[in-house]
Amino acid sequence: MKIVITGGAGFVGSTLCLQLKSKYPSYEIVAFDNLKRRGSELNLSDFKANGISFIHGDIRNNEDVVAIGAFDVLIEASAEPSVTAGLDSDPTYVINNNLYGSINCFNACIKNKAKLIFLSTSRVYPIDTIEQANFIEETTRFSFAENQENQGISPNGISEKLSLDGARSFYGTTKLSSEMFIQEYAAFYGLKAAITRFGVIAGPRQMGKTDQGVVTLWMAKHFWNQSLKYIGYGGTGKQVRDILHVDDLVELIDLQIHQIEKFEGKIFNVGGGVENSASLFEMTAICEKISGNKIEIGSETETRPADLRMYITDNSLIEKEIGWKPKRSVEMVFTDIYHWIKNNEKELESILK
């Protein structure tokens, strides 16, 4: 089997490349990436050492995608992942990459009669709908209240039943548009595809920064004894996200590759779930415990555009229909990131510090 992973030198892409090659040595694994994100070039030596092919290309350029040649599976993990992309500047890049680039990938799948694994996002759900949900302010976090006006929101989080009506960011809109195109390709061209709306994904190999990769950012700042800041919602750090360990994601993608019929025609929300959620305040305590360092945490009360008070994934549907659920805890995520930084301190210092 030949598996192409677009965004293959990114955080999720490189992890998929290395773990799939390790589990299936006879498979041909191809990492396709434009190396735009700083730090992605560090993965090339690992690819070479593990027999993973690398193609330097850009999904926005159809000729680059065509040049890949024949393949059996394409995992589309190449998105511009920042929710703030295009909000304070021209949105052309995020639209070209996340929509038009993805369509080039879909066409290549049709040409090669290949399966498509599409990594979508929880950000397809409208901001205002989630922001206006009833919530409870607790000592260390916000939580969804029991009584809600909108179907699809509960103390367990956001389910697939939540309405998609409303604005969500250019990032979320391009991913939702791609989902809709996949449904067209499936209906009229017979594309075999799995679509998954992932929440926050974290773990080793993520080059974290403020607008994307906050879990790695939080641990890195504690590791190097640098300051952080709680931004928005009163500046108390009570905003919450559920966190999915990248290894749990890999296990799900593995299942999708080999049993795609279970996922065709369906869309699942996937994340750490309420049991693997944490506020920024709680993340600070975890990082202090693991690193042994206590750092200065500033406060900024003003909320940033497109931010969310909380997002927690309700995994009920995929657990019921597929039997999948996350296995790794929030503390395990932070512990694994800490050891990755510690073991690669020299290489990562200029990027994460």
FENDANOR-V464471 format. One record per pair of residues at least 12 apart in sequence whose ideal C-beta (glycine too) atoms are under 10 Angstrom apart, sorted by the first residue. I is the first residue (numbers start at 0). J is the second residue. Records with the same first field share a line. If there is no record, write none. Layout:
# FENDANOR-V464471
I->J, J
This chain:
# FENDANOR-V464471
0->19, 23, 25, 26, 27, 28, 70, 71, 72, 114, 256, 257
1->26, 27, 28, 29, 52, 67, 68, 69, 70, 71, 72, 73, 111, 113
2->15, 16, 19, 20, 23, 26, 27, 28, 29, 30, 70, 71, 72, 73, 74, 113, 114, 116, 252, 256
3->27, 28, 29, 30, 31, 52, 54, 64, 67, 68, 69, 70, 71, 72, 73, 74, 75, 104, 107, 108, 111, 113
4->16, 19, 28, 29, 30, 31, 32, 51, 72, 73, 74, 75, 76, 77, 116, 252
5->29, 30, 31, 32, 33, 54, 56, 57, 58, 64, 67, 73, 74, 75, 76, 77, 78, 100, 101, 103, 104, 107, 118
6->30, 31, 32, 33, 35, 36, 39, 58, 74, 75, 76, 77, 78, 79, 80, 96, 100, 118
7->28, 29, 30, 31, 32, 39, 42, 46, 51, 52, 53, 54, 74, 76, 77
8->30, 31, 32, 33, 34, 35, 36, 38, 39, 40, 41, 42, 43, 45, 46, 53, 55, 77, 204
9->30, 32, 34, 35, 36, 38, 39, 42, 76, 77, 78, 80, 204, 205, 206
10->36, 38, 39, 42, 76, 80, 200, 201, 202, 203, 204, 205, 206, 207, 211, 212, 215, 245
11->74, 76, 77, 78, 80, 118, 197, 200, 202, 204, 205, 245, 248, 249, 252
12->30, 31, 32, 39, 42, 74, 75, 76, 77, 118, 204
13->30, 32, 39, 41, 42, 43, 45, 46, 51, 76, 203, 204, 205, 245
14->42, 76, 200, 202, 203, 204, 205, 245, 246, 248, 249, 252
15->28, 30, 74, 76, 116, 118, 245, 248, 249, 252, 253, 256
16->28, 29, 30, 32, 42, 45, 46, 49, 51, 52, 53, 74, 76
17->30, 42, 45, 46, 48, 49, 51, 204, 249
18->245, 246, 248, 249, 250, 252, 253
19->51, 72, 74, 249, 252, 253, 256
20->46, 49, 50, 51
21->49
22->249, 250, 253
23->253, 256, 257
24->49, 50
26->51, 71, 72, 256
27->50, 51, 52, 70, 71
28->46, 49, 50, 51, 52, 53, 74
29->46, 51, 52, 53, 54, 67, 68, 70, 73
30->42, 43, 45, 46, 51, 52, 53, 54, 55, 76
31->52, 53, 54, 55, 56, 57, 58, 63, 64, 66, 67, 70, 73, 74, 76, 77, 104
32->46, 53, 54, 55, 56, 57, 58, 76, 77
33->54, 55, 56, 57, 58, 59, 60, 63, 77, 96, 100
34->53, 55, 56, 57
35->57, 77, 79, 92, 96
36->79, 80, 206, 208, 211, 212, 350
37->206, 208, 349, 350, 351
38->204, 205, 206, 207, 208, 346, 347, 349, 350, 351
39->204, 206
40->55
41->204, 206, 343, 346, 347, 350
42->204
43->55
44->346
45->204
52->67
54->66, 67, 68
56->77
57->77, 95, 96, 100, 103
58->75, 77, 78, 95, 96, 97, 99, 100, 101, 102, 103, 104, 107
59->77, 92, 95, 96, 97, 98, 99, 100, 101, 103
60->100, 103
61->99, 100, 102, 103, 104, 106, 107
62->103
63->100, 103
64->100, 102, 103, 104, 105, 106, 107, 110
65->103, 106, 107, 110
67->104, 107, 111
68->107, 111
69->107, 110, 111, 112, 113
70->107, 108, 110, 111, 112, 113, 114
71->108, 111, 112, 113, 114, 256
72->108, 111, 113, 114, 115, 116, 191, 252, 255, 256, 257, 259
73->104, 105, 107, 108, 111, 113, 114, 115, 116, 117, 192
74->104, 114, 115, 116, 117, 118, 193, 252, 255, 256
75->97, 100, 101, 104, 105, 108, 115, 116, 117, 118, 119, 177, 181, 192, 194
76->116, 117, 118, 248, 252
77->96, 97, 100, 101, 104, 118
78->93, 96, 97, 98, 100, 101, 117, 118, 119, 120, 170, 173, 174, 177
79->92, 93, 94, 95, 96, 97, 100, 169, 170, 173, 174, 211
80->93, 97, 118, 120, 122, 170, 174, 200, 210, 211, 212
81->93, 168, 169, 170, 208, 209, 210, 211, 212, 305
82->120, 122, 126, 167, 168, 169, 170, 171, 210, 211, 303, 304, 305, 306, 307
83->168, 169, 170, 209, 210, 211, 303, 304, 305, 306
84->96, 97, 168, 169, 170, 173, 210, 211, 305
85->97, 168, 169, 170, 172, 173
86->168, 169, 170, 210, 303, 304, 305
87->304
90->168, 169, 170, 172, 173
91->169
92->169
93->168, 169, 170, 172, 173, 174
94->169, 170, 172, 173, 176
95->173
96->170, 173
97->120, 169, 170, 171, 172, 173, 174, 175, 176, 177
98->169, 172, 173, 174, 175, 176, 177, 180
99->173, 176, 177
100->173, 177
101->115, 117, 173, 174, 176, 177, 178, 180, 181
102->176, 177, 180, 181, 184
104->117, 177
105->117, 177, 180, 181, 183, 184, 185, 188, 190, 192
106->184, 188, 190
108->181, 184, 188, 190, 191, 192
109->184, 187, 188, 189, 190
112->188, 189, 190, 191
113->190, 191
114->190, 191, 192, 193, 255, 256, 257, 259, 260, 262, 263
115->181, 184, 185, 190, 191, 192, 193, 194, 255, 259
116->191, 192, 193, 194, 195, 251, 252, 253, 255, 256, 259, 262
117->174, 177, 178, 180, 181, 192, 193, 194, 195, 196, 255, 266
118->174, 193, 194, 195, 196, 197, 200, 248, 252, 269
119->171, 174, 175, 177, 178, 181, 194, 195, 196, 197, 266, 267, 268, 269
120->167, 168, 170, 171, 173, 174, 175, 178, 195, 196, 197, 198, 199, 200
121->156, 157, 161, 167, 171, 174, 196, 197, 198, 199, 240, 241, 268, 269, 270, 307, 310, 311, 312
122->167, 168, 169, 170, 171, 172, 173, 174, 175, 196, 197, 198, 305, 307, 310
123->161, 163, 167, 168, 170, 171, 172, 173, 174, 175, 176, 177, 178, 196, 266, 268
124->151, 152, 157, 158, 159, 161, 162, 163, 165, 167, 171, 175, 196, 268, 307, 310
125->149, 161, 162, 163, 164, 165, 166, 167, 168, 171
126->165, 166, 167, 168, 171, 304, 305, 306, 307
127->164, 165, 166, 167
128->148, 149, 151, 152, 157, 161, 162, 163, 164, 165, 166, 167
129->143, 149, 151, 152, 157, 161, 165, 167, 307, 308, 309, 310
130->302, 306, 307, 308, 309
131->147, 148, 149, 152, 165, 308
132->144, 147, 148, 149, 151, 152, 153, 157, 161, 307, 308, 309
133->145, 146, 147, 148, 149, 152
134->147, 152, 237, 239, 308, 309
135->154
136->232, 233, 235, 237, 308
137->237, 239, 278
138->237, 280
139->235, 236, 237, 239, 277, 278, 279, 280, 281, 283, 284
140->235, 236, 237, 238, 239, 276, 277, 278, 279, 280, 281, 309
141->232, 235, 237, 238, 239, 278, 308, 309
142->154, 237, 239, 273, 276, 278, 309, 311
143->155, 156, 157, 239, 273, 308, 309, 310, 311, 313
147->161
149->161, 162
150->162
151->163, 268, 313
152->311, 313
153->273, 311, 313, 315
154->273, 311, 313
155->272, 273, 274, 311, 312, 313, 314, 315
156->198, 239, 241, 268, 270, 271, 272, 273, 276, 309, 310, 311, 312, 313, 314, 315
157->196, 198, 241, 268, 270, 307, 309, 310, 311, 312, 313
158->268, 312, 313, 314, 315, 316
159->196, 265, 266, 267, 268, 313, 315, 316, 317
160->268, 313, 316
161->268, 313
163->175, 178
166->305
167->305
168->304, 305
169->305
170->211, 305
171->196, 305
174->194, 196
175->196
177->194
178->192, 194, 196, 266
181->193, 194, 266
182->194, 264, 266
185->263, 264
186->264
190->263
191->259, 260, 262, 263, 264
192->255, 259, 262, 263, 264, 265
193->251, 252, 254, 255, 256, 258, 259, 260, 261, 262, 263, 264, 265, 266, 267
194->255, 262, 263, 264, 265, 266, 267
195->248, 251, 252, 255, 262, 265, 266, 267, 268, 269, 270, 317
196->266, 267, 268, 269, 270, 312
197->243, 248, 251, 267, 268, 269, 270, 312
198->240, 241, 242, 243, 268, 269, 270, 271, 272, 275, 276, 310, 311, 312, 314
199->211, 212, 213, 214, 240, 241, 242, 243, 270, 271, 275, 276, 277, 310, 311, 312, 332
200->212, 214, 242, 243, 244, 245, 247, 248, 269, 270, 271, 332
201->213, 214, 215, 217, 218, 240, 242, 243, 244, 245, 248, 271, 329, 332, 333, 335, 336
202->214, 215, 242, 243, 244, 245, 246, 247, 248, 249, 327, 331, 332, 333, 335, 336, 339
203->215, 244, 245, 246, 332, 335, 336, 337, 338, 339, 340, 342, 343
204->245, 335, 336, 339, 343
205->218, 219, 245, 336, 339, 351
206->219, 347, 350, 351
207->219, 220, 336, 350, 351
208->350, 351
209->227, 228, 230, 303
210->303, 305
212->351
213->227, 240, 242, 279, 282
214->240, 242, 244, 277, 282, 285, 286, 329, 332, 333, 336
215->332, 333, 336, 339, 340, 347, 351
216->282, 336, 351
217->277, 279, 282, 283, 285, 286, 294, 333, 336
218->282, 285, 286, 289, 290, 332, 333, 334, 335, 336, 337, 339, 340, 351
219->286, 290, 336, 337, 340, 347, 348, 350, 351, 352
220->283, 286, 290, 292, 294, 295, 296, 351, 352
221->282, 283, 285, 286, 287, 288, 289, 290, 291, 292, 293, 294, 333, 337, 340
222->286, 289, 290, 291, 292, 294, 336, 337, 340, 341, 344, 347, 348, 351, 352
223->290, 292, 294, 340, 344, 347, 348, 351, 352
224->290, 292, 293, 294, 295, 352
225->292, 294, 295, 351, 352
226->294, 295, 296, 297
227->279, 282, 283, 286, 294, 295, 296, 297
228->279, 295, 296, 297, 298, 299
229->278, 279, 280, 283, 296, 297, 298, 299, 300
230->279, 297, 298, 299, 300, 301, 302, 303, 306
231->279, 298, 299, 300, 301, 302, 303, 304, 306, 307, 308
232->278, 279, 300, 301, 302, 303, 306, 307, 308, 309
233->298, 299, 300, 301, 302
234->296, 297, 298, 299, 300, 301, 302
235->278, 279, 280, 298, 300
236->278, 279, 280, 281, 282, 283, 296, 298
237->278, 279, 280, 281, 308, 309
238->278, 279, 280, 302, 306, 307, 308, 309, 310
239->273, 276, 277, 278, 279, 280, 281, 282, 307, 308, 309, 310, 311
240->270, 271, 275, 276, 277, 278, 279, 282, 307, 309, 310, 311, 312, 329
241->270, 271, 272, 273, 274, 275, 276, 277, 309, 310, 311, 312, 313, 314, 325, 329
242->270, 271, 272, 275, 276, 277, 282, 312, 325, 327, 328, 329, 331, 332, 333
243->269, 270, 271, 272, 275, 312, 314, 325, 327, 329, 332
244->271, 275, 325, 326, 327, 328, 329, 331, 332, 333, 335, 336
245->327, 332, 335, 336
246->325, 326, 327, 331, 332, 335
247->269, 270, 271, 275, 323, 324, 325, 326, 327, 331, 332
248->269, 270, 325
250->323, 325, 326, 327
251->267, 269, 317, 321, 323, 324, 325
254->321, 322, 323
255->267, 321, 323
258->321
261->320, 321, 322, 323
262->317, 320, 321
265->316, 317, 320, 321
266->316, 317
267->312, 314, 316, 317, 318, 320, 321, 323
268->312, 313, 314, 315, 316, 317
269->312, 314, 316, 317, 318, 321, 323, 324, 325
270->310, 311, 312, 313, 314, 317, 325
271->311, 312, 314, 324, 325, 327, 328, 329, 332
272->311, 312, 313, 314, 315, 318, 324, 325
273->311, 312, 313, 314
274->311, 314, 324, 325, 328, 329
275->311, 312, 314, 324, 325, 326, 327, 328, 329, 330, 331, 332
276->309, 310, 311, 312, 329
277->329, 330, 332, 333
278->309
279->296
280->296
281->329
282->329, 332, 333
283->296
285->329, 330, 332, 333, 334, 337
286->333, 336, 337
288->330, 333, 334
289->330, 333, 334, 336, 337, 338
290->333, 337, 340, 341
312->325
340->352
